[in-house]
Amino acid sequence: MKYFLHFFLLISILSCAQGKQPILGETEFQKKMNADFKDASKSPLKDKDRKNFKELDFFKFDSTYVVTATLTRTPDEIPFKMKTTTERMPMYVKYGVVKFELKGKTHELNVYQSMELMNEEGFEDYLFLPFLDTTNGESTYGGGRYIECEQPKNGLMEIDFNTAYNPYCAYNEKYSCPIVPRENYLQVKVEAGVKAFEKH
């Protein structure tokens, strides 16, 4: 009798374990994104897309796309209203220009600071790096992608394109997303980060 009791207990435990699917992802960044997209309180997905959601489609992690950039500050920039996918016009200021090597070429991108976030606790050092590249509209979202960075202490910044993610409006048009400025276009394929999302 004890044997059968233990057997049924074991089956019950295994059933519970199988019911809870592990969070998928190759890196901590990918696992965190997949967990957030599964979570109804955080996910930008529409209910019908979230219902069968397992994981986002990522490029395989590639250390080639982790670059050290030199930041040149532009302290005299005037804050401006950044265009979005809706009528909302949030205030940003150009924080500086980052310069880095990728695939044998030197590239430059503008990096921005949100006038709203800079006054919020925990976001004082937050920098916004939106970019376009030659994968947009093919393997990645047509509107470009974003990377989050922190203000560097010594003028050098690590930029990890493996953490490039889509604007929320790529998943749901109800969101208002900053439109990537045209000057932040990279003439290179950035095959890193999140790929385009296929809606159901």
CORBELQUI-V405727 format. One record per residue. N is the residue number from 1. RES is the residue in one letter. PHI is phi as a letter, one per 20 degrees, with the letter a starting at -180 (none if undefined). OMEGA is omega in radians with two decimals (none if undefined). D_FIRST is the distance of its C-alpha to the first C-alpha in Angstrom with 1 decimal. Layout:
# CORBELQUI-V405727
N_RES_PHI_OMEGA_D_FIRST ; N_RES_PHI_OMEGA_D_FIRST
This chain:
# CORBELQUI-V405727
1_M_none_3.12_0.0 ; 2_K_f_-3.13_3.8 ; 3_Y_g_-3.12_5.3 ; 4_F_f_3.13_5.3 ; 5_L_f_3.11_6.3 ; 6_H_f_-3.13_8.7 ; 7_F_f_-3.14_9.8 ; 8_F_f_3.08_10.8 ; 9_L_f_-3.14_12.4 ; 10_L_f_3.12_14.3 ; 11_I_f_-3.13_15.5 ; 12_S_f_-3.14_16.7 ; 13_I_f_-3.14_18.5 ; 14_L_f_3.14_20.1 ; 15_S_f_3.13_21.2 ; 16_C_f_-3.12_22.9 ; 17_A_f_-3.13_24.5 ; 18_Q_f_-3.13_25.8 ; 19_G_f_-3.13_27.1 ; 20_K_e_-3.08_29.4 ; 21_Q_f_3.10_32.0 ; 22_P_f_3.10_33.7 ; 23_I_f_-3.09_37.3 ; 24_L_e_3.10_39.4 ; 25_G_q_-3.11_42.7 ; 26_E_e_-3.10_44.4 ; 27_T_c_3.10_45.9 ; 28_E_f_3.11_45.2 ; 29_F_f_-3.13_47.9 ; 30_Q_f_3.13_46.3 ; 31_K_f_3.14_42.9 ; 32_K_f_3.12_44.5 ; 33_M_f_3.14_46.5 ; 34_N_f_3.12_43.5 ; 35_A_f_3.14_41.5 ; 36_D_f_-3.11_44.5 ; 37_F_f_3.06_45.0 ; 38_K_f_-3.04_41.4 ; 39_D_f_-3.08_41.9 ; 40_A_g_-3.11_43.5 ; 41_S_f_-3.11_45.3 ; 42_K_c_-2.98_47.0 ; 43_S_f_3.04_47.2 ; 44_P_e_-3.08_50.5 ; 45_L_f_2.99_48.9 ; 46_K_f_-3.08_49.4 ; 47_D_g_-3.09_46.2 ; 48_K_f_3.11_46.3 ; 49_D_e_-3.10_46.5 ; 50_R_f_-3.05_43.9 ; 51_K_g_-3.12_41.3 ; 52_N_d_-3.09_40.7 ; 53_F_f_3.06_42.0 ; 54_K_d_3.13_40.3 ; 55_E_a_3.03_43.1 ; 56_L_f_3.12_46.8 ; 57_D_e_-3.13_48.8 ; 58_F_d_2.88_50.1 ; 59_F_f_3.07_52.4 ; 60_K_f_3.14_50.9 ; 61_F_g_-3.13_51.7 ; 62_D_c_-3.08_55.1 ; 63_S_f_3.06_56.7 ; 64_T_g_-3.06_60.1 ; 65_Y_e_2.98_59.8 ; 66_V_d_-3.01_59.4 ; 67_V_d_3.03_63.0 ; 68_T_e_-3.07_65.0 ; 69_A_d_3.01_67.7 ; 70_T_e_3.13_70.8 ; 71_L_e_3.01_71.2 ; 72_T_d_-3.12_74.7 ; 73_R_f_3.06_74.9 ; 74_T_c_-2.96_77.0 ; 75_P_f_-3.08_77.5 ; 76_D_e_-3.12_80.3 ; 77_E_f_3.11_78.5 ; 78_I_e_3.09_78.8 ; 79_P_g_-3.10_75.6 ; 80_F_b_3.09_75.3 ; 81_K_e_-3.14_73.3 ; 82_M_e_3.12_70.9 ; 83_K_f_3.10_70.5 ; 84_T_c_3.13_67.1 ; 85_T_f_3.07_65.7 ; 86_T_c_3.14_66.5 ; 87_E_e_3.13_69.5 ; 88_R_f_-3.12_68.0 ; 89_M_c_-3.12_70.1 ; 90_P_f_-3.13_68.4 ; 91_M_e_3.07_70.7 ; 92_Y_c_3.00_70.3 ; 93_V_c_3.08_72.5 ; 94_K_f_-3.07_72.9 ; 95_Y_e_-3.12_71.7 ; 96_G_r_3.13_72.9 ; 97_V_c_3.08_72.9 ; 98_V_d_-3.11_70.4 ; 99_K_c_-3.07_71.6 ; 100_F_b_3.09_69.4 ; 101_E_d_3.05_69.3 ; 102_L_b_-3.14_67.0 ; 103_K_l_3.03_67.3 ; 104_G_n_3.13_70.6 ; 105_K_c_3.08_72.3 ; 106_T_e_-3.11_73.0 ; 107_H_c_3.08_71.7 ; 108_E_c_3.07_72.3 ; 109_L_c_3.01_70.4 ; 110_N_e_3.07_71.1 ; 111_V_d_-2.97_68.5 ; 112_Y_c_3.06_68.5 ; 113_Q_c_3.11_67.5 ; 114_S_f_3.14_66.5 ; 115_M_f_-3.14_68.8 ; 116_E_f_-3.07_66.1 ; 117_L_f_-3.05_63.3 ; 118_M_f_3.12_65.6 ; 119_N_d_3.14_65.7 ; 120_E_e_-3.12_61.9 ; 121_E_f_-3.14_60.0 ; 122_G_n_-3.11_58.2 ; 123_F_d_-3.08_60.3 ; 124_E_f_-3.10_63.6 ; 125_D_d_-3.05_63.4 ; 126_Y_f_3.08_61.9 ; 127_L_c_-3.07_63.8 ; 128_F_d_-3.12_63.5 ; 129_L_c_3.07_64.2 ; 130_P_e_3.14_64.3 ; 131_F_b_3.02_65.4 ; 132_L_d_3.05_66.1 ; 133_D_b_-3.00_66.0 ; 134_T_f_3.04_66.6 ; 135_T_e_-3.06_63.0 ; 136_N_f_-3.12_63.3 ; 137_G_n_3.08_63.1 ; 138_E_d_3.14_61.6 ; 139_S_e_-3.14_58.3 ; 140_T_c_-3.10_58.5 ; 141_Y_g_-3.05_59.3 ; 142_G_f_-3.08_63.0 ; 143_G_e_-3.12_63.8 ; 144_G_n_-3.09_63.0 ; 145_R_c_-3.10_60.3 ; 146_Y_c_2.97_60.1 ; 147_I_c_3.07_59.3 ; 148_E_d_-3.13_58.8 ; 149_C_c_3.04_60.6 ; 150_E_d_3.10_61.7 ; 151_Q_f_-3.11_65.2 ; 152_P_f_3.13_65.8 ; 153_K_e_-3.01_67.2 ; 154_N_c_3.13_69.4 ; 155_G_n_3.10_70.5 ; 156_L_d_-3.07_67.9 ; 157_M_c_3.01_65.0 ; 158_E_e_3.07_61.9 ; 159_I_d_-3.14_61.3 ; 160_D_d_-3.14_58.1 ; 161_F_f_3.04_58.5 ; 162_N_f_3.11_54.8 ; 163_T_d_3.09_54.2 ; 164_A_f_-3.09_56.6 ; 165_Y_c_-3.12_55.1 ; 166_N_e_2.95_56.3 ; 167_P_g_-3.13_57.9 ; 168_Y_f_-3.13_55.6 ; 169_C_f_3.03_58.0 ; 170_A_f_-3.11_56.9 ; 171_Y_d_-3.04_53.7 ; 172_N_b_-3.04_55.0 ; 173_E_f_3.14_58.7 ; 174_K_f_-3.12_58.3 ; 175_Y_e_3.09_58.5 ; 176_S_d_-3.03_61.9 ; 177_C_c_3.06_62.1 ; 178_P_g_3.09_65.0 ; 179_I_e_-3.10_66.9 ; 180_V_f_3.10_67.3 ; 181_P_g_-3.08_71.0 ; 182_R_g_-3.12_72.8 ; 183_E_f_3.11_74.0 ; 184_N_e_3.13_70.4 ; 185_Y_e_3.09_70.3 ; 186_L_e_3.12_69.2 ; 187_Q_e_-3.11_70.9 ; 188_V_a_3.06_67.8 ; 189_K_e_3.06_64.4 ; 190_V_d_-3.11_61.8 ; 191_E_e_-3.12_58.7 ; 192_A_b_3.12_56.3 ; 193_G_n_-3.07_54.3 ; 194_V_e_3.07_53.1 ; 195_K_e_3.12_54.2 ; 196_A_f_-3.12_55.3 ; 197_F_d_3.10_52.7 ; 198_E_e_3.13_52.2 ; 199_K_f_-3.12_51.8 ; 200_H_e_none_49.9
